[in-house]
Amino acid sequence: MTKQAPIAVIAGGGDLPGLVIRSALAQGRDVVTIAIKGEADASLSAFNPVELGWGQIGKLFSTLKSRGVRDVVLIGAVQRRPDFTSILGDFGTMWRLPRIIAAVVGGDDHLLVKVAGIFEREGLHVVGAHEVAPGLVANPGHVAGPKPDAKALSDMELAIQAVDAVGRLDIGQGAIAVGARVVAVEGAEGTDAMLERITALRANGRVRSKGAAGVLVKCSKPQQDLRLDMPTIGPQTIQKASDAQLKGVCVEAGRVLVVHRDEVERLCNELGVFLYGCTRNEDFEGHEG
C-alpha cells in the first residue's frame, strides 16, 4: 500500500487542532503542524510545530513544499484579523500580497474562501476537519441525557426554523426556543455568549418557565463551506445550556463537530441535558421517548 503524503494542520486557537492532529496520526499519517503565532494553543508544542506569523507566508509554502505536503487542514480559532503591517514580511509574502490583501479586506466567510483559494493556487488540497477526524462529527438521533419530551421536540423544530433563517442571511449558526417562542439567535458574539444572555434573561424574568425548558439548536449555514468553518460544540456548551436552564442541545447530524465527546456525554447525563442529532427536514412527530 502506498503511504499517503504528509498532511499539514494549520492551527489557530482552542482544543480542536490537537484533536484533529491526533486523529490523523492515529490513521498513520505524518502531520506537519503549523502553529499561527499569537493564536495557537501552547499544548501544540507536543507536536513539534513550526510557528509562523502572518508575515511569513513565503516560509509557510516553502515549508509545506519541502515536507511533501499535499493536503492542508485550516482549523482553530483566529481572534485577530491581521492588519496590513503584519503581512509585510518575507519575499514569498510580498509577491503574493495582492491576493492576501484581497482576502483580508473581505467579510469573515469570504475571507475563509479566499484564503482556501490561495492554498489551492499553490497546488494544495484544502480538506475539512471532519474528513480527517470523522469521529468528531455529530451522530443522528438521541445521543445522551434524558430523551426529549414533546415540548422539547416542538421547541427544537421551531429553533431549527430560526437557525435556518439566520443562517441563510449569513448571521449565525444557533438559535434558542423556549415555550414555543424563539428567545435568542446567534450573532457575532457566538454560542457561549448567546447562552449567557439566556441565563441573564432567566435571572431578570424576561424568559420564564417552570423548571428547565427550551432547546439550543446549532446547525451549519446552508451555504457554509464545511472544509473551512464547521460549527462546533463541546463540554462548555452543555454546561452553559444547563446554566441557562435549557432541557437540551440539538446539533445538525453530519454537519457539526462534537469535541471531547466522552466529557460531553458525561455532562449530559450528569446535568440532565439531552444531546440530539437532527436533520433540517426531520419530522419530529412520534419522537417522544
C-alpha positions in Angstrom: 0.0 0.0 0.0 1.4 3.4 -1.0 1.9 5.7 2.0 -0.1 8.9 2.0 1.7 12.2 1.7 2.0 14.2 4.9 -0.9 16.4 5.9 -0.5 19.9 7.3 -2.6 21.2 10.1 -2.5 25.0 10.2 -3.7 25.6 13.7 -5.4 28.5 15.4 -6.6 28.5 19.0 -8.6 26.1 21.0 -8.5 22.3 21.5 -9.8 21.3 18.1 -6.4 21.4 16.2 -4.8 19.0 18.7 -7.8 16.6 18.3 -7.5 16.7 14.5 -3.7 16.1 14.7 -4.2 13.1 16.9 -6.8 11.6 14.7 -4.5 12.0 11.6 -1.6 10.4 13.5 -3.9 7.5 14.6 -4.6 6.8 10.9 -0.9 6.5 10.3 -0.4 9.9 8.5 2.6 12.1 9.1 1.5 15.5 10.2 3.2 18.9 9.7 1.9 21.2 12.4 1.9 24.9 11.6 1.1 27.0 14.7 -0.2 30.5 14.0 1.9 32.8 16.2 -0.2 34.5 18.8 -3.2 32.2 18.2 -2.3 28.5 18.5 -2.7 26.8 21.9 0.5 26.1 23.8 -0.4 22.4 24.0 0.5 22.0 20.4 4.2 22.1 21.5 3.7 18.3 21.8 3.6 18.0 18.0 6.8 20.0 17.3 5.1 22.7 15.4 6.6 25.2 13.1 5.4 28.6 14.5 4.8 31.2 11.8 3.4 34.7 11.9 1.2 36.4 9.3 4.2 37.9 7.5 5.8 34.5 6.8 3.5 33.2 4.0 6.6 32.5 1.8 8.2 30.4 4.5 4.8 28.6 5.1 4.6 27.5 1.5 8.3 26.6 1.2 8.0 24.5 4.4 4.9 22.7 3.1 6.6 22.0 -0.3 9.9 20.8 1.4 7.9 18.4 3.6 5.9 16.9 0.7 2.5 18.1 1.9 -0.4 17.9 -0.4 -3.4 18.2 1.9 -4.0 21.0 4.3 -6.5 21.5 7.2 -7.2 25.0 8.4 -8.6 24.6 11.9 -8.9 26.6 15.2 -10.0 30.0 16.3 -8.3 33.1 14.9 -9.2 36.0 17.2 -7.3 38.8 15.4 -7.6 39.6 11.7 -4.1 40.6 10.5 -3.5 44.3 9.7 -1.5 45.3 6.6 1.7 45.9 8.5 1.7 42.4 9.9 1.6 40.8 6.4 4.6 42.8 5.1 7.3 40.2 5.6 9.3 37.7 3.6 9.7 37.8 -0.2 7.1 35.0 -0.6 4.6 37.1 1.2 5.4 40.2 -0.9 4.8 38.6 -4.3 1.5 37.1 -3.1 0.5 40.4 -1.5 -2.4 41.3 -3.9 -4.2 38.0 -3.2 -3.6 38.3 0.5 -4.9 41.9 0.7 -8.0 40.8 -1.3 -8.7 38.1 1.3 -8.0 40.3 4.3 -10.4 43.1 3.3 -13.4 40.8 2.7 -16.0 39.6 5.2 -15.3 36.7 7.5 -16.9 34.0 5.4 -15.5 35.3 2.2 -12.1 35.6 3.9 -12.0 31.9 4.6 -13.0 31.0 1.0 -10.3 33.4 -0.4 -7.7 32.0 1.9 -8.5 28.5 0.7 -8.1 29.8 -2.8 -4.6 31.0 -2.1 -3.6 27.5 -0.9 -5.3 25.8 -3.9 -3.4 28.1 -6.3 -0.2 26.7 -4.7 -1.3 23.2 -5.7 -2.5 22.2 -2.2 -5.8 20.5 -1.4 -7.8 22.0 1.4 -9.7 19.3 3.4 -12.1 19.6 6.3 -11.5 18.6 9.9 -14.5 16.2 9.5 -12.7 14.4 6.7 -9.6 13.9 8.8 -11.3 13.3 12.1 -14.7 11.7 11.3 -15.1 10.6 14.9 -15.8 14.2 15.9 -18.8 14.5 13.7 -22.3 14.6 15.4 -24.3 11.4 15.2 -28.1 11.4 14.3 -30.8 10.8 16.9 -30.7 10.8 20.7 -27.1 10.7 21.9 -27.0 11.4 25.7 -29.0 12.7 28.6 -32.8 12.3 29.1 -34.9 11.7 25.9 -36.6 14.9 24.7 -40.3 15.2 25.5 -43.0 16.6 23.2 -42.5 20.2 24.4 -38.7 20.0 23.8 -39.2 18.5 20.4 -41.6 21.3 19.5 -39.0 23.9 20.6 -36.4 22.0 18.7 -38.4 22.2 15.5 -39.0 25.9 16.0 -35.3 26.7 16.7 -34.3 24.8 13.6 -36.5 27.1 11.5 -35.0 30.1 13.2 -31.4 29.0 12.7 -32.1 28.1 9.1 -33.4 31.7 8.6 -30.4 33.4 10.3 -28.0 31.1 8.5 -29.4 32.0 5.1 -28.7 35.6 6.0 -25.1 34.7 7.0 -25.8 35.9 10.6 -25.1 32.9 12.8 -25.3 29.2 13.4 -27.5 28.9 16.5 -30.9 29.7 18.0 -32.8 29.0 21.2 -36.5 28.4 21.6 -38.3 28.2 24.9 -42.0 27.5 25.4 -42.8 27.7 21.6 -41.0 31.1 21.3 -37.7 31.9 19.8 -35.8 33.8 22.5 -32.4 34.2 21.0 -30.5 33.9 17.7 -26.7 33.7 17.5 -24.8 36.7 16.1 -21.2 37.7 16.0 -20.9 37.0 19.8 -21.0 33.2 19.3 -22.9 30.4 21.0 -21.4 30.7 24.5 -22.3 34.4 24.8 -25.8 33.7 23.5 -26.3 31.1 26.2 -25.0 33.5 28.8 -27.6 36.0 27.5 -30.4 33.5 28.2 -29.0 32.9 31.7 -29.2 36.6 32.3 -32.8 36.8 30.8 -33.8 34.0 33.1 -32.4 35.8 36.1 -34.3 39.1 35.3 -37.6 37.3 34.5 -37.6 38.1 30.7 -37.6 34.3 30.0 -39.8 32.3 32.3 -40.7 28.6 32.7 -41.4 26.1 35.4 -38.2 24.3 35.7 -35.9 23.5 32.8 -37.4 24.3 29.3 -36.2 25.1 25.9 -33.6 23.9 23.4 -30.4 25.2 21.8 -30.1 24.3 18.2 -26.8 24.6 16.3 -26.6 24.0 12.6 -24.3 24.9 9.8 -25.3 27.7 7.5 -27.0 26.3 4.3 -24.2 27.8 2.2 -21.3 27.0 4.6 -18.1 25.5 3.3 -17.6 22.7 5.8 -13.9 22.4 5.0 -13.3 25.8 6.5 -15.7 26.5 9.3 -17.7 23.6 10.7 -19.8 24.5 13.7 -18.6 23.0 17.0 -19.9 22.2 20.4 -18.1 20.9 23.5 -18.4 20.4 27.2 -18.7 24.1 27.8 -21.8 24.2 25.6 -23.5 21.6 27.7 -22.6 23.4 30.9 -23.8 26.7 29.7 -27.0 25.2 28.4 -27.6 23.8 31.9 -26.8 27.1 33.5 -29.5 28.7 31.1 -32.0 26.0 32.4 -32.4 24.5 28.9 -33.7 21.0 28.5 -31.3 20.1 25.7 -29.0 20.8 22.8 -29.7 19.8 19.3 -27.0 19.7 16.6 -27.1 19.0 12.9 -26.0 15.5 12.4 -23.1 15.1 10.0 -22.5 18.9 9.9 -21.4 19.8 13.4 -18.4 18.7 15.4 -18.6 17.5 19.0 -15.2 17.9 20.7 -14.4 15.8 23.9 -17.4 13.6 23.2 -17.0 11.5 26.3 -17.0 14.5 28.5 -20.0 16.0 26.6 -22.0 12.8 27.1 -20.9 12.5 30.8 -22.1 16.1 31.4 -25.4 15.5 29.6 -26.1 12.5 31.8 -25.0 14.3 35.0 -26.7 17.6 34.4 -29.9 16.2 32.8 -29.4 18.0 29.5 -30.1 16.0 26.4 -28.0 15.9 23.2 -29.8 15.2 20.0 -28.5 15.0 16.4 -31.1 16.3 13.9 -31.6 16.9 10.2 -33.0 20.1 8.9 -36.2 18.5 7.4 -36.7 16.0 10.2 -40.3 15.1 11.2 -40.3 15.2 15.0 -43.8 13.7 15.4 -43.7 10.5 17.3 -40.1 11.0 18.6 -41.1 11.5 22.2 -39.5 8.8 24.4 
